[in-house]
Structure formats: structure tokens, C-alpha cells
Amino acid sequence: MSAYRLLTLLLVCLASFGKAQTVIEYWHSQDAAQGTVQALSDAFNASQSEYAVVPRYVGNYQEATIKLVAALGGTDQPVLFSAEGTVFPRLVEEGALADLSDLSAALPEALVNDLYPALWGSGELDGSRYGLPWTSSLPVLFYNATAFEQLGVAVPKTWEEFEAAAARLTTRQTEGYIHVSAAFIFEMMVSTRGGSVVTEEGRPNLNSPEAVDALAMLKRIADAGNATVRSFAELDVALVDFVRTKGMMAFASIAFWPQGQRYSVAFRPAVAPVPTGESAAVPLIGAQLVVLKRATEEERRGAVAFWQFLMEPEHQATWVEASYYLPTRLAALPLLEAWYHEDPSRRVALSQLENAVSRPRVGAYAVWQGFLEEALEKSLRGGVPPEVALEEAQRRALESR
């Protein structure tokens, strides 16, 4: 028997001596912040006697999703799950999640009004609430501030400036940019051009003019020798490239900032907002807290009570400082002011929040983004023209519907 299962049974047995507690099994993907997840769960459990939250780290978002899908239909599944942004609508469409609309409608008005609208809105789909925000982030530009200063390069604010900076920063020893062919990074490049990879009607739009323009820019940079191209599976390698000064710029979630600082010993790293074009829209990344449909009424209530506990300003501050995710509510900002002031780079993602948009809200995009990432690889590493690679991805997406 696993230690996790043993702990769960122990909690149930202990609860049986008094008023029975409702155990909330919680599967999450917060590897670097496991200790904080556990501490907040313990604090919630100590604050009341009705519920006992038992958190369990089940791997990164992809690994966690695989484990959840394998568990659906069986008895060994959690009550509470951290559903990655593109997995969330798929779970809703497949009827795997509990509708939390009635419980969210009963939340204190002061709390709901204090939540960032983009974050709160991201948990709604088809007029109902299935998700509760907690682990929300945004992509930002990581850059080698030492190299920028030495070469007199200004931090790029537009995509034209970004392309020029990549050329200026490239030397015999390093490239100006490290590109990771992750769907969310490409979505960012499309959204800031005023486009989207999925239409408002939920149809694939992978070969839109904005998408072709974004990939054409990336291909120019790569073909000129001004970029190192990595696949999404090589994300960790890309981070090593950056801290070893093999690349001067990269895009990543602000949650990677502590690692970038920790390992960048030969230069001063910094963070800036992503460049913009026709728009400043940037995709929200991270996950929603969701409740599985098989949950009992008491389990649903316990899960929402736990989320409400996490929304307390002091708990929000604790979480943000440990994880570097975005605060979910405004009331946490005064408690975070000194922390943000200590390192202004920590605030960059927050400065983009008013322009945040949800990632595609159609379940099929969990598959389509794989076609998109393959198209990026074929064009940037295989020499396929951008419009041809994206047309193939679009065709495959349409055929998969």
C-alpha cells in the first residue's frame, strides 16, 4: 500500500472516533512547491473539522492528465484535480467534471468582486462554472541583461524590435534567441498580432494570416542563424541553454524565474513583458482546480471550502512567494508589495494580467496543439515553408473533428 493511501485511510480512521470527516483527495502538479501545497492543506485541515484535504503530487501536467484519464471510471480517482488549461475544456466536454455553479453563486460577493476577472472567468465554460483559479501564470520574456547592456541593445517592445535584437545579440558563441516550439508560446505570438489559433466558433485556425506571419518571423530568425530551436520536450534543455549563455532571450512562464535566477551565475538575468504587435493579448497558462463528477455533495463543498481558504490574502501571498504564480485576488497585493519591490522582475507577469486571454476553449485543441507543434518543428528544423506546414496542421485538425 502506498504511503499516500495509508495516510488517507489513517485520516478516515481517526475521523471515525469523532464526527466523520470528508476526505478530499487532491492530485496536483506543483513539483517545486510541494511543501507549500502540503503546508496550506495542513493549515486548512487544522482550521476546521469537517474536511481533510490530502494532497498528492502526480507528475507534471501531461503525466497528471494521463493518470487521471486512466483513473476515470474507476474508484481510484481524486476529488480535486489540477487541470491544465487545454485539458480543462476537454474534461468538461467529456462530462468528467462536477458543475460548481451553485456553490460559486453562494460565495461571498466581496470575494468574487475582488478576483481578477480574467482569472475568475477562465473557470467558466458554456455558461457554467467548472474551474476555480489558483495556479495561473503568463509567458514573459527572459533576457540576458548583461549582454543587452554590453551591446547597447534595448529590450524589444515590438516583434520587429525582437527580430532585430536577436540578430544584434548573436555571436560566434551564442544565438540571440532560444525558441521552444510549445503551443502556448506560438499562441502568444499569434494573439499579439491580433489573431487566434482557434476561431470564436471553436474551429481550428492554425493557418491564419497571423499564424503564418508569426512562423515566418521565427523561420527568418532561425535561418539567419540567430536562434536555437528546441522542441517542447526539450524545455529543460532550453533553460540550460539560457543559463549557460548559449542564448540571450527566451519565452517562458514567470514560474521559471526562480530557476533562471538560481543558475545564472555568469550574467544578470532579467524579465520583460512579451513584445506586442496589433494587440497586447497574452494567453493564460497554468491550471484550474476542478472537482470530479463522481464527487459527493460533501466532497464538492469541501473542495470549494478549501479553495476559499486558499483565497485568503495571507494564503495567497504565501502561495505567490513560493510558486511565482499570479495572485488571484487584489487583496493579496498589499501583502506582496515588499516582495515585488525586492525584485521588479517578479511583477512583470502581473503587469500583463489586464491583457490576459484564455487559451482555446475547445476540448479538441488538446489534440490540435500537437499538430501545431509538429508544424513548427517541420518548418523551423525541417525547412518546410511556414504556410505549407501550417496548412498541413490545419488539415489534420479538421480531419480529427
C-alpha positions in Angstrom: 0.0 0.0 0.0 1.4 3.4 -0.9 2.2 6.0 1.8 -0.5 8.2 0.2 -3.2 5.6 0.5 -2.1 4.7 4.1 -2.3 8.4 5.1 -5.8 8.7 3.6 -7.0 5.6 5.4 -5.5 6.8 8.6 -7.3 10.1 8.4 -10.6 8.3 7.8 -10.0 6.0 10.8 -9.1 8.9 13.1 -12.1 10.8 12.0 -14.4 7.8 12.8 -13.7 8.3 16.5 -15.4 11.7 16.4 -17.5 13.4 13.8 -16.8 11.8 10.4 -14.6 14.0 8.2 -15.0 14.2 4.5 -11.6 13.3 2.9 -10.7 15.4 -0.2 -8.1 13.7 -2.2 -6.2 16.3 -4.2 -4.0 15.5 -7.2 -1.7 18.3 -8.3 1.4 19.0 -10.5 3.3 21.5 -8.2 6.6 19.8 -8.0 8.8 22.8 -6.9 6.1 23.9 -4.4 5.0 20.6 -3.0 6.0 21.7 0.5 3.8 24.8 0.3 0.9 22.8 -1.1 1.2 20.4 1.9 1.6 23.3 4.4 -1.6 25.1 3.1 -3.5 21.8 3.1 -2.4 21.1 6.7 -3.4 24.6 7.7 -6.8 24.2 6.2 -7.3 20.8 7.9 -6.3 22.4 11.3 -8.7 25.3 10.8 -11.9 23.2 10.8 -13.1 19.7 11.5 -15.4 18.9 8.6 -12.9 18.1 5.8 -9.4 16.7 5.5 -7.5 17.6 2.3 -4.9 15.0 1.3 -2.6 16.4 -1.5 -0.7 14.2 -3.8 1.9 15.1 -6.4 1.2 13.1 -9.6 3.7 14.4 -12.0 3.8 17.3 -14.5 0.6 18.4 -16.3 1.0 15.8 -19.0 1.7 12.9 -16.6 -1.1 14.0 -14.3 -3.6 14.0 -17.2 -2.6 10.5 -18.2 -3.0 9.3 -14.7 -6.4 10.9 -14.4 -7.7 9.6 -17.7 -6.6 6.1 -16.6 -8.4 6.6 -13.3 -11.7 7.8 -14.8 -14.4 5.3 -14.5 -12.8 3.6 -11.6 -12.8 4.1 -7.8 -9.2 5.3 -7.5 -9.6 8.9 -8.6 -9.3 12.2 -6.8 -12.0 14.6 -5.7 -9.9 17.6 -6.6 -7.6 17.8 -9.6 -5.4 20.5 -11.1 -6.5 20.5 -14.8 -4.1 22.2 -17.2 -5.7 24.9 -19.3 -6.1 22.9 -22.6 -7.2 19.7 -20.7 -9.9 21.6 -18.7 -12.4 22.1 -21.6 -11.8 18.5 -22.8 -12.8 17.2 -19.3 -15.9 19.5 -19.3 -17.0 18.3 -22.8 -16.5 14.6 -21.8 -18.7 15.1 -18.7 -15.9 14.3 -16.3 -16.3 17.3 -14.0 -18.8 18.5 -11.4 -20.7 21.7 -12.1 -19.8 24.1 -9.3 -22.2 26.9 -10.4 -24.5 26.6 -7.3 -21.6 26.7 -4.9 -19.8 29.5 -6.6 -23.1 31.5 -6.6 -23.1 31.2 -2.8 -19.6 32.6 -2.4 -19.3 36.0 -0.6 -19.8 38.9 -3.0 -16.8 40.6 -1.5 -14.6 37.7 -2.5 -15.9 37.3 -6.1 -15.6 41.1 -6.7 -12.0 41.0 -5.6 -10.9 38.3 -8.0 -9.1 39.3 -11.2 -11.8 39.0 -13.9 -9.6 37.2 -16.4 -8.7 34.5 -13.8 -12.2 34.1 -12.5 -13.7 34.0 -16.0 -11.3 31.3 -17.1 -13.1 28.7 -14.9 -16.4 29.1 -16.8 -17.5 27.2 -19.9 -20.8 27.1 -21.7 -22.4 29.3 -19.0 -21.5 27.1 -16.1 -18.6 27.0 -13.6 -16.3 24.0 -13.6 -13.0 25.5 -12.6 -11.6 27.5 -9.7 -8.4 29.6 -10.4 -5.3 29.1 -8.3 -2.2 28.2 -10.4 -2.4 30.8 -13.1 0.6 32.3 -15.0 1.6 34.2 -18.1 4.5 34.0 -20.5 7.2 36.6 -20.2 10.5 37.4 -22.0 13.6 36.2 -20.2 16.7 38.0 -21.3 20.4 38.3 -20.6 20.6 41.9 -19.2 24.4 41.8 -19.0 24.7 41.2 -22.8 22.0 43.7 -23.6 23.9 46.4 -21.7 27.3 45.5 -23.1 26.0 45.6 -26.7 23.7 48.6 -26.2 20.6 46.6 -27.2 17.2 47.9 -26.0 14.7 45.4 -24.6 12.3 44.8 -27.5 8.8 46.0 -27.2 7.6 45.0 -30.7 8.2 41.9 -32.8 10.2 44.0 -35.3 12.5 45.1 -32.5 12.6 41.5 -31.2 13.8 40.2 -34.6 16.4 42.9 -34.8 17.6 42.2 -31.2 18.1 38.5 -32.0 20.4 39.5 -34.8 22.3 42.0 -32.7 22.8 39.6 -29.9 24.1 36.7 -32.0 27.8 36.0 -31.9 30.1 33.0 -32.8 29.5 31.6 -29.3 25.8 32.2 -28.8 22.4 32.8 -30.6 20.2 35.8 -29.9 17.1 33.7 -29.1 16.2 30.2 -27.9 12.9 29.2 -29.3 10.8 26.4 -27.7 8.2 25.1 -30.1 5.5 25.0 -27.4 1.9 25.7 -28.4 1.4 28.4 -25.8 4.4 30.4 -26.9 3.2 30.3 -30.5 -0.3 31.2 -29.4 1.3 34.3 -27.7 2.9 35.3 -30.9 -0.4 34.9 -32.8 -2.5 36.7 -30.2 -0.2 39.7 -30.0 -0.7 40.0 -33.8 -4.4 40.2 -33.2 -5.2 36.6 -34.2 -6.1 33.3 -32.7 -5.3 29.7 -33.5 -9.0 28.8 -32.8 -12.0 30.8 -34.1 -14.7 32.1 -31.8 -16.9 29.3 -33.2 -14.4 26.7 -32.0 -12.9 25.8 -35.4 -9.2 25.3 -35.9 -7.5 28.4 -37.3 -3.9 27.1 -37.3 -3.0 28.6 -40.7 -4.5 32.1 -40.2 -2.5 35.1 -41.7 -1.3 36.0 -38.2 -0.1 32.4 -37.6 1.8 32.3 -40.9 3.3 35.7 -40.2 4.5 34.6 -36.7 6.1 31.4 -38.1 7.6 33.3 -41.0 9.3 35.6 -38.5 10.6 32.6 -36.5 11.9 30.9 -39.6 13.8 34.1 -40.7 15.4 34.3 -37.3 16.3 30.6 -37.4 17.5 30.6 -41.0 19.8 33.6 -40.3 21.5 31.6 -37.5 20.1 33.9 -34.8 18.1 31.3 -32.9 18.4 27.8 -31.4 15.2 25.8 -31.9 14.1 23.3 -29.2 11.0 21.1 -29.1 8.6 21.4 -26.2 10.0 18.1 -24.8 13.4 20.0 -24.6 12.1 22.8 -22.4 14.5 21.9 -19.6 17.4 21.8 -22.2 16.3 25.3 -23.3 16.6 26.6 -19.8 20.1 25.2 -19.5 20.9 26.8 -22.8 19.8 30.2 -21.4 21.7 29.9 -18.1 24.9 28.8 -19.9 24.6 31.9 -22.1 24.0 29.8 -25.3 21.0 32.1 -26.0 20.2 35.7 -25.0 16.4 35.6 -25.0 13.7 33.1 -24.3 10.0 32.9 -23.5 8.7 31.0 -20.5 6.2 31.1 -17.7 7.2 33.5 -14.9 7.1 30.4 -12.7 10.5 29.5 -14.1 12.0 32.8 -12.9 13.5 31.4 -9.6 15.4 28.7 -11.6 16.6 31.3 -14.1 18.0 33.4 -11.2 19.4 30.5 -9.3 21.5 29.1 -12.1 22.5 32.3 -13.9 25.9 32.9 -12.3 27.8 34.3 -15.2 25.4 37.1 -16.0 22.4 39.1 -14.7 19.1 37.8 -16.0 16.0 39.9 -16.2 12.4 39.6 -17.3 10.3 41.9 -19.5 6.7 41.8 -21.0 6.4 40.0 -24.2 6.6 42.1 -27.4 3.4 43.2 -29.0 2.0 43.9 -32.4 -1.6 44.7 -33.3 -2.6 43.5 -29.9 -1.2 43.1 -26.4 -3.3 39.9 -25.7 -1.3 37.1 -23.9 -2.6 33.6 -23.2 -3.2 32.5 -19.6 -1.2 29.3 -18.8 -1.4 27.1 -15.8 -4.4 25.1 -14.5 -7.8 25.2 -12.9 -8.8 23.4 -9.7 -11.7 21.1 -10.7 -13.9 18.6 -8.9 -14.5 15.2 -10.5 -18.1 14.4 -11.3 -18.2 11.3 -9.1 -17.6 13.5 -6.0 -20.3 13.5 -3.4 -22.1 16.7 -2.3 -20.0 16.9 0.8 -16.8 16.4 -1.2 -17.9 19.2 -3.6 -18.5 21.5 -0.7 -15.2 20.6 0.9 -13.3 21.2 -2.3 -14.8 24.7 -2.6 -14.2 25.4 1.1 -10.5 24.5 0.6 -10.3 26.8 -2.4 -11.9 29.6 -0.5 -9.3 29.1 2.3 -6.6 29.4 -0.4 -8.1 32.7 -1.5 -7.5 34.3 1.9 -5.0 37.2 1.3 -2.3 35.8 3.6 -2.5 32.4 2.0 -2.4 34.0 -1.5 0.8 35.8 -0.5 2.3 32.6 0.8 1.5 30.8 -2.4 2.7 33.5 -4.8 6.0 33.9 -3.0 6.6 30.1 -3.1 5.4 29.4 -6.6 5.7 32.7 -8.6 2.2 32.2 -9.9 -0.1 35.2 -10.3 -2.2 36.3 -7.3 -5.8 35.5 -7.9 -7.3 38.4 -5.9 -6.5 42.1 -5.4 -6.5 41.9 -1.6 -3.2 40.0 -1.7 -1.3 42.8 -3.4 -0.5 44.9 -0.3 1.0 41.8 1.3 3.1 41.2 -1.7 4.3 44.7 -2.3 7.7 44.3 -0.5 8.3 41.1 -2.3 7.6 42.6 -5.7 9.7 45.6 -4.8 12.7 43.4 -3.8 12.8 42.1 -7.4 10.8 44.1 -10.0 11.1 41.1 -12.5 8.6 39.3 -10.3 5.9 41.9 -11.1 6.2 41.6 -14.9 3.7 38.9 -15.4 1.2 40.8 -13.2 1.6 43.9 -15.3 0.3 41.8 -18.3 -2.7 40.5 -16.5 -5.2 43.1 -17.8 -4.4 41.8 -21.3 -4.7 38.1 -20.4 -7.0 35.9 -22.5 -7.9 32.2 -22.0 -6.2 29.6 -24.2 -8.5 27.9 -26.7 -11.7 26.8 -25.1 -12.5 23.7 -27.1 -11.7 20.2 -26.0 -10.3 19.1 -29.4 -7.5 21.7 -29.0 -5.7 19.3 -26.7 -5.1 17.3 -29.9 -4.8 20.2 -32.3 -1.9 21.7 -30.4 0.1 18.6 -31.1 -0.4 19.1 -34.8 0.6 22.8 -34.4 3.8 21.9 -32.5 4.8 19.3 -35.2 4.2 22.0 -37.8 6.6 24.4 -36.0 9.2 21.7 -35.9 8.8 20.8 -39.6 9.2 24.4 -40.6 12.0 25.5 -38.2 14.0 22.4 -38.3 12.9 20.7 -41.4 12.8 23.6 -43.8 9.1 23.3 -44.8 7.7 26.7 -45.8 5.6 28.2 -42.9 2.3 28.3 -44.9 2.8 24.7 -46.1 3.5 23.4 -42.6 0.5 25.2 -41.0 -1.8 24.2 -43.8 -1.0 20.6 -43.1 -1.6 21.1 -39.4 -5.0 22.8 -40.2 -6.0 19.9 -42.5 -5.1 17.3 -39.8 -7.1 19.3 -37.2 -10.2 19.5 -39.4 -9.9 15.8 -40.1 -9.7 15.0 -36.4 -13.0 16.6 -35.6 
